[in-house]
């Protein structure tokens, strides 16, 4: 699997490098160097990353903000066919703004 394919799977899951590092146990800097072409990963580490990225935990629904034209938006989840789907029981969304500020949002019940 290539760095581009790993990046595509990671972004499909809406995961940052830190998210992938947390889930896979592979160092974030190591992942960054791999995705940027500065480092190669052993086959066993690549297999580990693919397993994590394609696991059911990753889910198939992707979050999306839908704007209504009046300045308001709502959070929806889009399935692999591009159709709006039910909100998952729990979701953890992170994103980074252009200015570098990071945000985290939880949907559903936390803990327990």
Gaussian input, Z-matrix of N, CA and C with variables (Angstrom, degrees):
# hf/3-21g

backbone

0 1
 N
 C     1     B1
 C     2     B2     1     A1
 N     3     B3     2     A2     1     D1
 C     4     B4     3     A3     2     D2
 C     5     B5     4     A4     3     D3
 N     6     B6     5     A5     4     D4
 C     7     B7     6     A6     5     D5
 C     8     B8     7     A7     6     D6
 N     9     B9     8     A8     7     D7
 C    10    B10     9     A9     8     D8
 C    11    B11    10    A10     9     D9
 N    12    B12    11    A11    10    D10
 C    13    B13    12    A12    11    D11
 C    14    B14    13    A13    12    D12
 N    15    B15    14    A14    13    D13
 C    16    B16    15    A15    14    D14
 C    17    B17    16    A16    15    D15
 N    18    B18    17    A17    16    D16
 C    19    B19    18    A18    17    D17
 C    20    B20    19    A19    18    D18
 N    21    B21    20    A20    19    D19
 C    22    B22    21    A21    20    D20
 C    23    B23    22    A22    21    D21
 N    24    B24    23    A23    22    D22
 C    25    B25    24    A24    23    D23
 C    26    B26    25    A25    24    D24
 N    27    B27    26    A26    25    D25
 C    28    B28    27    A27    26    D26
 C    29    B29    28    A28    27    D27
 N    30    B30    29    A29    28    D28
 C    31    B31    30    A30    29    D29
 C    32    B32    31    A31    30    D30
 N    33    B33    32    A32    31    D31
 C    34    B34    33    A33    32    D32
 C    35    B35    34    A34    33    D33
 N    36    B36    35    A35    34    D34
 C    37    B37    36    A36    35    D35
 C    38    B38    37    A37    36    D36
 N    39    B39    38    A38    37    D37
 C    40    B40    39    A39    38    D38
 C    41    B41    40    A40    39    D39
 N    42    B42    41    A41    40    D40
 C    43    B43    42    A42    41    D41
 C    44    B44    43    A43    42    D42
 N    45    B45    44    A44    43    D43
 C    46    B46    45    A45    44    D44
 C    47    B47    46    A46    45    D45
 N    48    B48    47    A47    46    D46
 C    49    B49    48    A48    47    D47
 C    50    B50    49    A49    48    D48
 N    51    B51    50    A50    49    D49
 C    52    B52    51    A51    50    D50
 C    53    B53    52    A52    51    D51
 N    54    B54    53    A53    52    D52
 C    55    B55    54    A54    53    D53
 C    56    B56    55    A55    54    D54
 N    57    B57    56    A56    55    D55
 C    58    B58    57    A57    56    D56
 C    59    B59    58    A58    57    D57
 N    60    B60    59    A59    58    D58
 C    61    B61    60    A60    59    D59
 C    62    B62    61    A61    60    D60
 N    63    B63    62    A62    61    D61
 C    64    B64    63    A63    62    D62
 C    65    B65    64    A64    63    D63
 N    66    B66    65    A65    64    D64
 C    67    B67    66    A66    65    D65
 C    68    B68    67    A67    66    D66
 N    69    B69    68    A68    67    D67
 C    70    B70    69    A69    68    D68
 C    71    B71    70    A70    69    D69
 N    72    B72    71    A71    70    D70
 C    73    B73    72    A72    71    D71
 C    74    B74    73    A73    72    D72
 N    75    B75    74    A74    73    D73
 C    76    B76    75    A75    74    D74
 C    77    B77    76    A76    75    D75
 N    78    B78    77    A77    76    D76
 C    79    B79    78    A78    77    D77
 C    80    B80    79    A79    78    D78
 N    81    B81    80    A80    79    D79
 C    82    B82    81    A81    80    D80
 C    83    B83    82    A82    81    D81
 N    84    B84    83    A83    82    D82
 C    85    B85    84    A84    83    D83
 C    86    B86    85    A85    84    D84
 N    87    B87    86    A86    85    D85
 C    88    B88    87    A87    86    D86
 C    89    B89    88    A88    87    D87
 N    90    B90    89    A89    88    D88
 C    91    B91    90    A90    89    D89
 C    92    B92    91    A91    90    D90
 N    93    B93    92    A92    91    D91
 C    94    B94    93    A93    92    D92
 C    95    B95    94    A94    93    D93
 N    96    B96    95    A95    94    D94
 C    97    B97    96    A96    95    D95
 C    98    B98    97    A97    96    D96
 N    99    B99    98    A98    97    D97
 C   100   B100    99    A99    98    D98
 C   101   B101   100   A100    99    D99
 N   102   B102   101   A101   100   D100
 C   103   B103   102   A102   101   D101
 C   104   B104   103   A103   102   D102
 N   105   B105   104   A104   103   D103
 C   106   B106   105   A105   104   D104
 C   107   B107   106   A106   105   D105
 N   108   B108   107   A107   106   D106
 C   109   B109   108   A108   107   D107
 C   110   B110   109   A109   108   D108
 N   111   B111   110   A110   109   D109
 C   112   B112   111   A111   110   D110
 C   113   B113   112   A112   111   D111
 N   114   B114   113   A113   112   D112
 C   115   B115   114   A114   113   D113
 C   116   B116   115   A115   114   D114
 N   117   B117   116   A116   115   D115
 C   118   B118   117   A117   116   D116
 C   119   B119   118   A118   117   D117
 N   120   B120   119   A119   118   D118
 C   121   B121   120   A120   119   D119
 C   122   B122   121   A121   120   D120
 N   123   B123   122   A122   121   D121
 C   124   B124   123   A123   122   D122
 C   125   B125   124   A124   123   D123
 N   126   B126   125   A125   124   D124
 C   127   B127   126   A126   125   D125
 C   128   B128   127   A127   126   D126
 N   129   B129   128   A128   127   D127
 C   130   B130   129   A129   128   D128
 C   131   B131   130   A130   129   D129
 N   132   B132   131   A131   130   D130
 C   133   B133   132   A132   131   D131
 C   134   B134   133   A133   132   D132
 N   135   B135   134   A134   133   D133
 C   136   B136   135   A135   134   D134
 C   137   B137   136   A136   135   D135
 N   138   B138   137   A137   136   D136
 C   139   B139   138   A138   137   D137
 C   140   B140   139   A139   138   D138
 N   141   B141   140   A140   139   D139
 C   142   B142   141   A141   140   D140
 C   143   B143   142   A142   141   D141
 N   144   B144   143   A143   142   D142
 C   145   B145   144   A144   143   D143
 C   146   B146   145   A145   144   D144
 N   147   B147   146   A146   145   D145
 C   148   B148   147   A147   146   D146
 C   149   B149   148   A148   147   D147
 N   150   B150   149   A149   148   D148
 C   151   B151   150   A150   149   D149
 C   152   B152   151   A151   150   D150
 N   153   B153   152   A152   151   D151
 C   154   B154   153   A153   152   D152
 C   155   B155   154   A154   153   D153
 N   156   B156   155   A155   154   D154
 C   157   B157   156   A156   155   D155
 C   158   B158   157   A157   156   D156
 N   159   B159   158   A158   157   D157
 C   160   B160   159   A159   158   D158
 C   161   B161   160   A160   159   D159
 N   162   B162   161   A161   160   D160
 C   163   B163   162   A162   161   D161
 C   164   B164   163   A163   162   D162
 N   165   B165   164   A164   163   D163
 C   166   B166   165   A165   164   D164
 C   167   B167   166   A166   165   D165
 N   168   B168   167   A167   166   D166
 C   169   B169   168   A168   167   D167
 C   170   B170   169   A169   168   D168
 N   171   B171   170   A170   169   D169
 C   172   B172   171   A171   170   D170
 C   173   B173   172   A172   171   D171
 N   174   B174   173   A173   172   D172
 C   175   B175   174   A174   173   D173
 C   176   B176   175   A175   174   D174
 N   177   B177   176   A176   175   D175
 C   178   B178   177   A177   176   D176
 C   179   B179   178   A178   177   D177
 N   180   B180   179   A179   178   D178
 C   181   B181   180   A180   179   D179
 C   182   B182   181   A181   180   D180
 N   183   B183   182   A182   181   D181
 C   184   B184   183   A183   182   D182
 C   185   B185   184   A184   183   D183
 N   186   B186   185   A185   184   D184
 C   187   B187   186   A186   185   D185
 C   188   B188   187   A187   186   D186
 N   189   B189   188   A188   187   D187
 C   190   B190   189   A189   188   D188
 C   191   B191   190   A190   189   D189
 N   192   B192   191   A191   190   D190
 C   193   B193   192   A192   191   D191
 C   194   B194   193   A193   192   D192
 N   195   B195   194   A194   193   D193
 C   196   B196   195   A195   194   D194
 C   197   B197   196   A196   195   D195
 N   198   B198   197   A197   196   D196
 C   199   B199   198   A198   197   D197
 C   200   B200   199   A199   198   D198
 N   201   B201   200   A200   199   D199
 C   202   B202   201   A201   200   D200
 C   203   B203   202   A202   201   D201
 N   204   B204   203   A203   202   D202
 C   205   B205   204   A204   203   D203
 C   206   B206   205   A205   204   D204
 N   207   B207   206   A206   205   D205
 C   208   B208   207   A207   206   D206
 C   209   B209   208   A208   207   D207
 N   210   B210   209   A209   208   D208
 C   211   B211   210   A210   209   D209
 C   212   B212   211   A211   210   D210
 N   213   B213   212   A212   211   D211
 C   214   B214   213   A213   212   D212
 C   215   B215   214   A214   213   D213
 N   216   B216   215   A215   214   D214
 C   217   B217   216   A216   215   D215
 C   218   B218   217   A217   216   D216
 N   219   B219   218   A218   217   D217
 C   220   B220   219   A219   218   D218
 C   221   B221   220   A220   219   D219
 N   222   B222   221   A221   220   D220
 C   223   B223   222   A222   221   D221
 C   224   B224   223   A223   222   D222
 N   225   B225   224   A224   223   D223
 C   226   B226   225   A225   224   D224
 C   227   B227   226   A226   225   D225
 N   228   B228   227   A227   226   D226
 C   229   B229   228   A228   227   D227
 C   230   B230   229   A229   228   D228
 N   231   B231   230   A230   229   D229
 C   232   B232   231   A231   230   D230
 C   233   B233   232   A232   231   D231
 N   234   B234   233   A233   232   D232
 C   235   B235   234   A234   233   D233
 C   236   B236   235   A235   234   D234
 N   237   B237   236   A236   235   D235
 C   238   B238   237   A237   236   D236
 C   239   B239   238   A238   237   D237
 N   240   B240   239   A239   238   D238
 C   241   B241   240   A240   239   D239
 C   242   B242   241   A241   240   D240
 N   243   B243   242   A242   241   D241
 C   244   B244   243   A243   242   D242
 C   245   B245   244   A244   243   D243
 N   246   B246   245   A245   244   D244
 C   247   B247   246   A246   245   D245
 C   248   B248   247   A247   246   D246
 N   249   B249   248   A248   247   D247
 C   250   B250   249   A249   248   D248
 C   251   B251   250   A250   249   D249
 N   252   B252   251   A251   250   D250
 C   253   B253   252   A252   251   D251
 C   254   B254   253   A253   252   D252
 N   255   B255   254   A254   253   D253
 C   256   B256   255   A255   254   D254
 C   257   B257   256   A256   255   D255
 N   258   B258   257   A257   256   D256
 C   259   B259   258   A258   257   D257
 C   260   B260   259   A259   258   D258
 N   261   B261   260   A260   259   D259
 C   262   B262   261   A261   260   D260
 C   263   B263   262   A262   261   D261
 N   264   B264   263   A263   262   D262
 C   265   B265   264   A264   263   D263
 C   266   B266   265   A265   264   D264
 N   267   B267   266   A266   265   D265
 C   268   B268   267   A267   266   D266
 C   269   B269   268   A268   267   D267
 N   270   B270   269   A269   268   D268
 C   271   B271   270   A270   269   D269
 C   272   B272   271   A271   270   D270
 N   273   B273   272   A272   271   D271
 C   274   B274   273   A273   272   D272
 C   275   B275   274   A274   273   D273
 N   276   B276   275   A275   274   D274
 C   277   B277   276   A276   275   D275
 C   278   B278   277   A277   276   D276
 N   279   B279   278   A278   277   D277
 C   280   B280   279   A279   278   D278
 C   281   B281   280   A280   279   D279
 N   282   B282   281   A281   280   D280
 C   283   B283   282   A282   281   D281
 C   284   B284   283   A283   282   D282
 N   285   B285   284   A284   283   D283
 C   286   B286   285   A285   284   D284
 C   287   B287   286   A286   285   D285
 N   288   B288   287   A287   286   D286
 C   289   B289   288   A288   287   D287
 C   290   B290   289   A289   288   D288
 N   291   B291   290   A290   289   D289
 C   292   B292   291   A291   290   D290
 C   293   B293   292   A292   291   D291
 N   294   B294   293   A293   292   D292
 C   295   B295   294   A294   293   D293
 C   296   B296   295   A295   294   D294
 N   297   B297   296   A296   295   D295
 C   298   B298   297   A297   296   D296
 C   299   B299   298   A298   297   D297
 N   300   B300   299   A299   298   D298
 C   301   B301   300   A300   299   D299
 C   302   B302   301   A301   300   D300
 N   303   B303   302   A302   301   D301
 C   304   B304   303   A303   302   D302
 C   305   B305   304   A304   303   D303
 N   306   B306   305   A305   304   D304
 C   307   B307   306   A306   305   D305
 C   308   B308   307   A307   306   D306
 N   309   B309   308   A308   307   D307
 C   310   B310   309   A309   308   D308
 C   311   B311   310   A310   309   D309
 N   312   B312   311   A311   310   D310
 C   313   B313   312   A312   311   D311
 C   314   B314   313   A313   312   D312
 N   315   B315   314   A314   313   D313
 C   316   B316   315   A315   314   D314
 C   317   B317   316   A316   315   D315
 N   318   B318   317   A317   316   D316
 C   319   B319   318   A318   317   D317
 C   320   B320   319   A319   318   D318
 N   321   B321   320   A320   319   D319
 C   322   B322   321   A321   320   D320
 C   323   B323   322   A322   321   D321
 N   324   B324   323   A323   322   D322
 C   325   B325   324   A324   323   D323
 C   326   B326   325   A325   324   D324
 N   327   B327   326   A326   325   D325
 C   328   B328   327   A327   326   D326
 C   329   B329   328   A328   327   D327
 N   330   B330   329   A329   328   D328
 C   331   B331   330   A330   329   D329
 C   332   B332   331   A331   330   D330
 N   333   B333   332   A332   331   D331
 C   334   B334   333   A333   332   D332
 C   335   B335   334   A334   333   D333

   B1=1.4556
   B2=1.5290
   B3=1.3071
   B4=1.4632
   B5=1.5294
   B6=1.3179
   B7=1.4670
   B8=1.5238
   B9=1.3331
   B10=1.4597
   B11=1.5274
   B12=1.3239
   B13=1.4689
   B14=1.5263
   B15=1.3244
   B16=1.4653
   B17=1.5247
   B18=1.3239
   B19=1.4679
   B20=1.5320
   B21=1.3261
   B22=1.4674
   B23=1.5335
   B24=1.3235
   B25=1.4642
   B26=1.5276
   B27=1.3234
   B28=1.4675
   B29=1.5222
   B30=1.3169
   B31=1.4621
   B32=1.5303
   B33=1.3242
   B34=1.4712
   B35=1.5258
   B36=1.3329
   B37=1.4637
   B38=1.5193
   B39=1.3339
   B40=1.4699
   B41=1.5246
   B42=1.3344
   B43=1.4640
   B44=1.5183
   B45=1.3106
   B46=1.4592
   B47=1.5301
   B48=1.3185
   B49=1.4675
   B50=1.5248
   B51=1.3420
   B52=1.4671
   B53=1.5228
   B54=1.3368
   B55=1.4655
   B56=1.5258
   B57=1.3293
   B58=1.4585
   B59=1.5249
   B60=1.3116
   B61=1.4639
   B62=1.5298
   B63=1.3240
   B64=1.4663
   B65=1.5214
   B66=1.3185
   B67=1.4648
   B68=1.5292
   B69=1.3247
   B70=1.4701
   B71=1.5189
   B72=1.3234
   B73=1.4589
   B74=1.5213
   B75=1.3395
   B76=1.4641
   B77=1.5263
   B78=1.3135
   B79=1.4551
   B80=1.5307
   B81=1.3435
   B82=1.4658
   B83=1.5297
   B84=1.3119
   B85=1.4708
   B86=1.5276
   B87=1.3134
   B88=1.4655
   B89=1.5229
   B90=1.3566
   B91=1.4621
   B92=1.5255
   B93=1.3184
   B94=1.4539
   B95=1.5234
   B96=1.3170
   B97=1.4652
   B98=1.5330
   B99=1.3241
   B100=1.4632
   B101=1.5226
   B102=1.3402
   B103=1.4680
   B104=1.5258
   B105=1.3180
   B106=1.4703
   B107=1.5319
   B108=1.3311
   B109=1.4570
   B110=1.5123
   B111=1.3289
   B112=1.4681
   B113=1.5228
   B114=1.3184
   B115=1.4579
   B116=1.5238
   B117=1.3234
   B118=1.4598
   B119=1.5222
   B120=1.3271
   B121=1.4556
   B122=1.5225
   B123=1.3255
   B124=1.4689
   B125=1.5330
   B126=1.3170
   B127=1.4619
   B128=1.5242
   B129=1.3366
   B130=1.4647
   B131=1.5308
   B132=1.3284
   B133=1.4693
   B134=1.5287
   B135=1.3307
   B136=1.4675
   B137=1.5272
   B138=1.3224
   B139=1.4657
   B140=1.5263
   B141=1.3180
   B142=1.4703
   B143=1.5324
   B144=1.3254
   B145=1.4627
   B146=1.5275
   B147=1.3195
   B148=1.4594
   B149=1.5249
   B150=1.3162
   B151=1.4650
   B152=1.5225
   B153=1.3250
   B154=1.4645
   B155=1.5310
   B156=1.3234
   B157=1.4651
   B158=1.5208
   B159=1.3175
   B160=1.4524
   B161=1.5226
   B162=1.3194
   B163=1.4593
   B164=1.5235
   B165=1.3374
   B166=1.4655
   B167=1.5250
   B168=1.3370
   B169=1.4588
   B170=1.5252
   B171=1.3262
   B172=1.4656
   B173=1.5167
   B174=1.3284
   B175=1.4521
   B176=1.5174
   B177=1.2760
   B178=1.4545
   B179=1.5190
   B180=1.3187
   B181=1.4624
   B182=1.5179
   B183=1.3248
   B184=1.4574
   B185=1.5186
   B186=1.3292
   B187=1.4659
   B188=1.5281
   B189=1.3167
   B190=1.4561
   B191=1.5203
   B192=1.3291
   B193=1.4544
   B194=1.5161
   B195=1.3321
   B196=1.4564
   B197=1.5151
   B198=1.3278
   B199=1.4577
   B200=1.5231
   B201=1.3385
   B202=1.4606
   B203=1.5291
   B204=1.3038
   B205=1.4575
   B206=1.5104
   B207=1.3285
   B208=1.4659
   B209=1.5327
   B210=1.3196
   B211=1.4578
   B212=1.5149
   B213=1.3300
   B214=1.4548
   B215=1.5242
   B216=1.3107
   B217=1.4484
   B218=1.5149
   B219=1.3203
   B220=1.4577
   B221=1.5133
   B222=1.3244
   B223=1.4504
   B224=1.5176
   B225=1.3124
   B226=1.4609
   B227=1.5213
   B228=1.3133
   B229=1.4543
   B230=1.5208
   B231=1.3186
   B232=1.4525
   B233=1.5294
   B234=1.3424
   B235=1.4562
   B236=1.5271
   B237=1.3344
   B238=1.4705
   B239=1.5276
   B240=1.3451
   B241=1.4628
   B242=1.5174
   B243=1.3434
   B244=1.4495
   B245=1.5187
   B246=1.3299
   B247=1.4602
   B248=1.5226
   B249=1.3421
   B250=1.4597
   B251=1.5279
   B252=1.3155
   B253=1.4622
   B254=1.5203
   B255=1.3184
   B256=1.4555
   B257=1.5180
   B258=1.3260
   B259=1.4464
   B260=1.5251
   B261=1.3286
   B262=1.4557
   B263=1.5282
   B264=1.3319
   B265=1.4614
   B266=1.5219
   B267=1.3255
   B268=1.4590
   B269=1.5243
   B270=1.2950
   B271=1.4625
   B272=1.5176
   B273=1.2949
   B274=1.4615
   B275=1.5175
   B276=1.3096
   B277=1.4606
   B278=1.5206
   B279=1.3103
   B280=1.4621
   B281=1.5186
   B282=1.3165
   B283=1.4557
   B284=1.5095
   B285=1.3176
   B286=1.4524
   B287=1.5213
   B288=1.3117
   B289=1.4599
   B290=1.5263
   B291=1.3185
   B292=1.4615
   B293=1.5305
   B294=1.3390
   B295=1.4676
   B296=1.5255
   B297=1.3541
   B298=1.4566
   B299=1.5178
   B300=1.3266
   B301=1.4576
   B302=1.5225
   B303=1.3505
   B304=1.4630
   B305=1.5195
   B306=1.3207
   B307=1.4503
   B308=1.5210
   B309=1.3176
   B310=1.4597
   B311=1.5151
   B312=1.3188
   B313=1.4544
   B314=1.5248
   B315=1.3308
   B316=1.4594
   B317=1.5139
   B318=1.3157
   B319=1.4523
   B320=1.5204
   B321=1.3188
   B322=1.4515
   B323=1.5138
   B324=1.3127
   B325=1.4635
   B326=1.5099
   B327=1.3169
   B328=1.4627
   B329=1.5046
   B330=1.3130
   B331=1.4632
   B332=1.5162
   B333=1.3499
   B334=1.4245
   B335=1.4259
   A1=108.25
   A2=116.06
   A3=120.93
   A4=111.19
   A5=114.91
   A6=120.78
   A7=110.07
   A8=116.59
   A9=120.21
   A10=111.19
   A11=117.45
   A12=120.97
   A13=111.32
   A14=117.11
   A15=121.19
   A16=109.50
   A17=117.46
   A18=121.45
   A19=110.45
   A20=117.20
   A21=121.19
   A22=110.51
   A23=117.27
   A24=120.26
   A25=110.90
   A26=116.15
   A27=120.34
   A28=110.48
   A29=117.55
   A30=120.12
   A31=111.09
   A32=117.42
   A33=120.72
   A34=109.86
   A35=116.03
   A36=121.57
   A37=112.31
   A38=116.09
   A39=121.46
   A40=111.06
   A41=116.04
   A42=122.36
   A43=109.78
   A44=115.40
   A45=121.25
   A46=107.78
   A47=115.92
   A48=118.89
   A49=110.38
   A50=116.59
   A51=119.89
   A52=111.09
   A53=117.64
   A54=120.78
   A55=110.52
   A56=116.51
   A57=120.67
   A58=110.47
   A59=117.52
   A60=121.02
   A61=110.24
   A62=117.16
   A63=120.77
   A64=111.81
   A65=117.01
   A66=120.68
   A67=112.70
   A68=116.87
   A69=120.20
   A70=113.91
   A71=116.89
   A72=119.72
   A73=113.24
   A74=117.07
   A75=121.50
   A76=107.51
   A77=116.34
   A78=122.77
   A79=111.96
   A80=116.44
   A81=121.85
   A82=111.67
   A83=117.82
   A84=120.94
   A85=110.59
   A86=116.15
   A87=122.50
   A88=109.93
   A89=116.33
   A90=121.05
   A91=111.30
   A92=117.11
   A93=122.03
   A94=110.76
   A95=116.45
   A96=120.76
   A97=110.73
   A98=116.64
   A99=120.08
   A100=110.57
   A101=116.70
   A102=120.03
   A103=112.39
   A104=116.84
   A105=119.40
   A106=112.53
   A107=117.22
   A108=121.26
   A109=115.31
   A110=117.50
   A111=120.85
   A112=113.25
   A113=117.13
   A114=120.73
   A115=109.17
   A116=115.32
   A117=121.26
   A118=107.88
   A119=115.67
   A120=120.50
   A121=109.51
   A122=116.97
   A123=119.41
   A124=110.21
   A125=116.25
   A126=121.11
   A127=112.48
   A128=117.94
   A129=119.67
   A130=111.37
   A131=117.77
   A132=121.22
   A133=109.60
   A134=116.79
   A135=120.07
   A136=110.60
   A137=117.05
   A138=120.94
   A139=110.59
   A140=116.45
   A141=121.55
   A142=110.21
   A143=117.14
   A144=121.13
   A145=111.42
   A146=116.62
   A147=120.84
   A148=110.07
   A149=117.04
   A150=120.38
   A151=111.24
   A152=117.03
   A153=121.14
   A154=110.11
   A155=116.74
   A156=120.85
   A157=113.15
   A158=117.84
   A159=120.95
   A160=112.95
   A161=117.05
   A162=120.88
   A163=111.06
   A164=116.53
   A165=119.74
   A166=112.56
   A167=117.43
   A168=120.96
   A169=109.92
   A170=115.52
   A171=119.25
   A172=110.79
   A173=116.07
   A174=120.24
   A175=111.51
   A176=115.34
   A177=119.99
   A178=111.85
   A179=117.95
   A180=120.55
   A181=109.77
   A182=116.21
   A183=121.81
   A184=108.77
   A185=116.66
   A186=119.21
   A187=110.83
   A188=114.81
   A189=120.51
   A190=107.96
   A191=116.42
   A192=120.73
   A193=108.12
   A194=116.41
   A195=122.27
   A196=107.23
   A197=116.49
   A198=122.18
   A199=109.70
   A200=117.04
   A201=120.64
   A202=113.25
   A203=117.92
   A204=120.93
   A205=114.23
   A206=117.89
   A207=120.34
   A208=111.10
   A209=116.59
   A210=120.30
   A211=113.71
   A212=117.31
   A213=121.26
   A214=109.32
   A215=115.89
   A216=120.13
   A217=109.12
   A218=114.54
   A219=119.70
   A220=108.13
   A221=115.35
   A222=121.68
   A223=108.96
   A224=116.70
   A225=122.11
   A226=107.67
   A227=116.24
   A228=121.57
   A229=108.22
   A230=115.65
   A231=123.09
   A232=108.47
   A233=117.17
   A234=120.22
   A235=110.93
   A236=116.20
   A237=120.10
   A238=112.54
   A239=117.65
   A240=121.22
   A241=112.78
   A242=116.72
   A243=120.73
   A244=113.78
   A245=116.92
   A246=121.79
   A247=110.55
   A248=115.81
   A249=120.33
   A250=108.67
   A251=115.89
   A252=121.08
   A253=110.14
   A254=116.03
   A255=120.48
   A256=110.88
   A257=114.58
   A258=120.81
   A259=108.78
   A260=118.83
   A261=120.12
   A262=110.20
   A263=115.89
   A264=120.74
   A265=110.78
   A266=116.15
   A267=120.53
   A268=108.67
   A269=115.98
   A270=121.57
   A271=108.18
   A272=116.16
   A273=123.88
   A274=106.08
   A275=116.76
   A276=122.07
   A277=109.83
   A278=115.96
   A279=120.43
   A280=107.87
   A281=115.93
   A282=120.46
   A283=109.01
   A284=115.10
   A285=122.41
   A286=108.74
   A287=115.57
   A288=121.26
   A289=109.87
   A290=116.67
   A291=122.57
   A292=111.21
   A293=117.27
   A294=120.17
   A295=112.95
   A296=117.55
   A297=121.41
   A298=114.68
   A299=118.02
   A300=121.53
   A301=109.41
   A302=116.92
   A303=122.06
   A304=110.56
   A305=115.77
   A306=122.54
   A307=109.78
   A308=115.85
   A309=122.81
   A310=108.26
   A311=117.03
   A312=121.62
   A313=108.02
   A314=115.33
   A315=121.03
   A316=108.75
   A317=116.46
   A318=123.28
   A319=106.20
   A320=117.69
   A321=121.31
   A322=112.09
   A323=115.06
   A324=121.32
   A325=111.01
   A326=117.65
   A327=122.26
   A328=109.17
   A329=114.75
   A330=120.28
   A331=112.47
   A332=113.42
   A333=124.11
   A334=120.06
   D1=137.14
   D2=-177.51
   D3=-88.02
   D4=166.47
   D5=176.50
   D6=-61.00
   D7=-39.20
   D8=179.76
   D9=-63.70
   D10=-39.23
   D11=178.83
   D12=-67.70
   D13=-39.54
   D14=176.63
   D15=-63.47
   D16=-45.63
   D17=178.89
   D18=-61.02
   D19=-41.31
   D20=179.51
   D21=-62.74
   D22=-44.70
   D23=177.90
   D24=-64.57
   D25=-40.81
   D26=-179.62
   D27=-63.45
   D28=-46.05
   D29=-178.62
   D30=-72.17
   D31=-30.09
   D32=174.81
   D33=-59.58
   D34=-36.78
   D35=178.47
   D36=-82.85
   D37=-0.73
   D38=-177.79
   D39=58.89
   D40=41.47
   D41=-179.30
   D42=-106.69
   D43=141.19
   D44=170.37
   D45=-80.41
   D46=172.17
   D47=173.64
   D48=-59.94
   D49=-37.72
   D50=179.21
   D51=-64.53
   D52=-39.04
   D53=176.88
   D54=-59.24
   D55=-46.94
   D56=179.87
   D57=-64.52
   D58=-41.60
   D59=177.95
   D60=-60.61
   D61=-44.76
   D62=-179.87
   D63=-62.10
   D64=-40.09
   D65=-176.09
   D66=-80.10
   D67=-30.20
   D68=-174.45
   D69=-99.19
   D70=-21.66
   D71=-175.80
   D72=82.36
   D73=6.60
   D74=178.47
   D75=-94.36
   D76=134.49
   D77=-177.22
   D78=-55.30
   D79=135.93
   D80=-178.81
   D81=-59.14
   D82=-43.71
   D83=-179.82
   D84=-62.91
   D85=-39.09
   D86=177.75
   D87=-61.82
   D88=-44.53
   D89=177.91
   D90=-63.62
   D91=-42.23
   D92=179.84
   D93=-61.47
   D94=-44.43
   D95=179.21
   D96=-64.76
   D97=-36.12
   D98=177.50
   D99=-65.71
   D100=-49.86
   D101=-178.32
   D102=-63.54
   D103=-29.05
   D104=179.85
   D105=-89.28
   D106=2.16
   D107=176.39
   D108=83.42
   D109=9.78
   D110=-178.45
   D111=-88.85
   D112=-11.85
   D113=-176.42
   D114=-146.50
   D115=147.23
   D116=173.26
   D117=-101.27
   D118=152.32
   D119=177.82
   D120=-111.55
   D121=142.32
   D122=175.62
   D123=-63.16
   D124=154.74
   D125=-177.81
   D126=-57.24
   D127=-37.66
   D128=-178.87
   D129=-66.95
   D130=-34.67
   D131=178.00
   D132=-71.31
   D133=-40.76
   D134=176.35
   D135=-60.54
   D136=-43.33
   D137=178.67
   D138=-62.23
   D139=-39.13
   D140=177.74
   D141=-62.59
   D142=-44.57
   D143=179.54
   D144=-63.12
   D145=-44.53
   D146=-179.84
   D147=-62.49
   D148=-43.16
   D149=179.38
   D150=-59.93
   D151=-42.53
   D152=179.68
   D153=-68.25
   D154=-44.59
   D155=-177.27
   D156=-67.36
   D157=-28.77
   D158=-178.23
   D159=-102.17
   D160=7.42
   D161=-178.67
   D162=-70.35
   D163=156.03
   D164=176.55
   D165=-60.20
   D166=-25.24
   D167=178.48
   D168=-60.50
   D169=-34.64
   D170=179.51
   D171=-64.40
   D172=-29.70
   D173=178.41
   D174=74.12
   D175=177.04
   D176=179.47
   D177=-121.76
   D178=-15.69
   D179=179.36
   D180=-83.08
   D181=136.08
   D182=-179.32
   D183=-113.42
   D184=138.93
   D185=179.23
   D186=-73.89
   D187=149.52
   D188=177.22
   D189=-153.95
   D190=137.37
   D191=173.58
   D192=-90.96
   D193=129.78
   D194=178.44
   D195=-110.34
   D196=122.00
   D197=-179.30
   D198=-91.53
   D199=137.81
   D200=-176.36
   D201=-94.77
   D202=2.76
   D203=177.63
   D204=91.94
   D205=-13.32
   D206=179.93
   D207=-107.94
   D208=16.71
   D209=179.24
   D210=93.22
   D211=-1.73
   D212=178.94
   D213=-102.96
   D214=155.36
   D215=176.91
   D216=-140.49
   D217=162.83
   D218=174.96
   D219=-137.81
   D220=153.72
   D221=-179.68
   D222=-90.31
   D223=126.76
   D224=174.63
   D225=-126.72
   D226=167.58
   D227=176.57
   D228=-121.69
   D229=134.15
   D230=-175.46
   D231=-110.30
   D232=128.85
   D233=-179.79
   D234=-81.37
   D235=-178.03
   D236=-175.64
   D237=-66.93
   D238=-13.88
   D239=176.85
   D240=-95.37
   D241=4.19
   D242=179.10
   D243=83.04
   D244=10.49
   D245=-179.40
   D246=-97.82
   D247=145.03
   D248=176.30
   D249=-65.52
   D250=136.27
   D251=-177.68
   D252=-127.23
   D253=170.45
   D254=178.74
   D255=-61.40
   D256=148.33
   D257=176.84
   D258=-65.30
   D259=134.02
   D260=177.73
   D261=-66.28
   D262=159.92
   D263=179.66
   D264=-59.23
   D265=-35.05
   D266=177.04
   D267=-149.17
   D268=142.21
   D269=175.81
   D270=-146.06
   D271=145.13
   D272=178.70
   D273=-122.24
   D274=111.55
   D275=-177.00
   D276=-111.40
   D277=133.85
   D278=174.53
   D279=-130.20
   D280=146.85
   D281=175.90
   D282=-153.85
   D283=162.02
   D284=179.50
   D285=-124.94
   D286=129.03
   D287=178.58
   D288=-76.90
   D289=167.97
   D290=-179.52
   D291=-57.12
   D292=-34.43
   D293=-178.63
   D294=-79.24
   D295=1.84
   D296=177.85
   D297=93.71
   D298=-4.62
   D299=178.51
   D300=-72.48
   D301=129.87
   D302=179.73
   D303=-102.79
   D304=145.49
   D305=179.03
   D306=-131.05
   D307=153.30
   D308=174.82
   D309=-131.41
   D310=137.92
   D311=177.41
   D312=-134.25
   D313=135.54
   D314=176.16
   D315=-108.18
   D316=137.31
   D317=175.59
   D318=-118.34
   D319=130.24
   D320=179.43
   D321=95.23
   D322=-163.34
   D323=-177.45
   D324=-83.27
   D325=135.20
   D326=175.34
   D327=-98.15
   D328=147.98
   D329=174.93
   D330=77.09
   D331=-166.42
   D332=172.90
   D333=54.95

